[in-house]
Amino acid sequence: MTEIMLCRSPVREKFLESQCGVDFNNIFGVNGNSRSSLSPFKPYIIGSGDTEGMCSASHQRVLSQIKPVSKELTNLSLSFGEENTQALAEMTENLNAFNHWCNGGFYQYLR
């Protein structure tokens, strides 16, 4: 599973490595790996970069999809915690799929 890092304030390299145990060279944003600090409310992927310091194309898509809602997602995650936020996302995805199914089924019923 892809690990995504969100922060609500700037995070410097030394703090990230000493407090979180995450190697700063393994953090990748939309435009590649960060050079000195992480910016608030921007999504980052932990690991899975290539030799040129860039994420894979699929990870770039994930980051670009999260970017517009990253502030709300950061605040939600800070309020409810990582596991509860993930459970909410899964539940929302299931409800959306169910809603599409219901709309399609109802439309077929009306025909």
C-alpha positions in Angstrom: 0.0 0.0 0.0 1.2 3.5 -0.8 2.0 5.6 2.2 1.1 9.3 1.9 2.4 12.0 4.2 0.5 15.2 5.0 1.5 18.0 7.3 -0.1 21.2 8.4 3.1 23.2 9.0 6.5 23.2 7.3 8.6 20.1 8.3 12.4 20.3 8.1 14.7 17.4 7.1 16.3 17.0 10.6 13.0 17.0 12.4 11.5 14.4 10.1 14.4 12.1 10.4 14.9 12.5 14.2 11.2 12.5 15.3 9.6 10.3 12.7 12.5 8.1 11.6 11.7 8.8 8.0 14.6 9.3 5.6 14.1 12.6 3.9 15.5 11.3 0.6 12.5 8.9 0.4 9.8 11.6 0.4 8.4 12.5 -3.0 6.0 15.2 -4.0 4.2 16.1 -7.2 7.4 17.7 -8.6 9.9 15.1 -7.3 11.6 14.8 -4.0 11.8 17.8 -1.7 15.1 19.5 -1.1 14.9 21.2 2.3 11.5 20.9 3.9 7.9 19.7 3.4 5.3 22.3 2.7 2.0 22.4 4.6 -1.1 20.9 3.1 0.7 19.3 0.1 0.7 15.5 -0.3 3.9 13.5 -0.3 4.5 9.8 -1.0 7.0 7.9 1.2 9.4 5.8 -0.8 9.1 4.2 -4.3 11.0 6.9 -6.1 13.3 6.3 -9.1 16.9 7.1 -9.6 16.0 10.6 -10.9 14.2 11.5 -7.7 10.7 11.2 -9.2 7.6 9.1 -8.3 6.2 6.5 -10.6 3.4 7.7 -12.9 0.7 6.0 -10.8 2.0 7.7 -7.7 2.0 11.0 -9.5 -1.7 10.4 -10.4 -2.5 9.7 -6.7 -0.7 12.9 -5.6 -2.5 15.0 -8.2 -5.9 13.6 -7.2 -5.3 14.3 -3.5 -3.7 17.7 -4.0 -7.0 19.7 -4.4 -8.4 18.3 -1.1 -5.2 17.9 0.8 -6.0 20.6 3.3 -9.3 19.0 4.2 -7.8 15.6 4.2 -5.0 16.7 6.5 -7.5 18.3 9.0 -9.7 15.2 8.8 -6.8 12.9 9.5 -5.6 15.0 12.4 -9.1 15.0 13.9 -10.0 11.4 13.4 -6.7 9.6 13.1 -5.1 7.7 10.3 -7.1 4.5 10.6 -10.5 6.2 11.0 -9.8 8.4 8.0 -8.9 5.4 5.9 -12.1 3.7 7.1 -14.1 6.8 6.2 -12.5 6.8 2.7 -13.4 3.1 2.1 -16.9 3.6 3.4 -17.4 6.6 1.1 -16.1 4.7 -1.9 -18.5 1.8 -1.1 -21.4 4.2 -0.7 -20.6 5.9 -4.0 -20.4 2.5 -5.8 -23.8 1.5 -4.2 -25.3 4.8 -5.2 -24.3 4.3 -8.8 -25.7 0.8 -8.7 -29.0 2.1 -7.2 -29.3 4.8 -9.8 -28.7 2.4 -12.6 -31.1 -0.2 -11.2 -33.8 2.4 -10.6 -33.4 3.7 -14.2 -33.7 0.2 -15.5 -36.8 -0.3 -13.4 -38.4 2.8 -14.9 -37.9 1.6 -18.5 
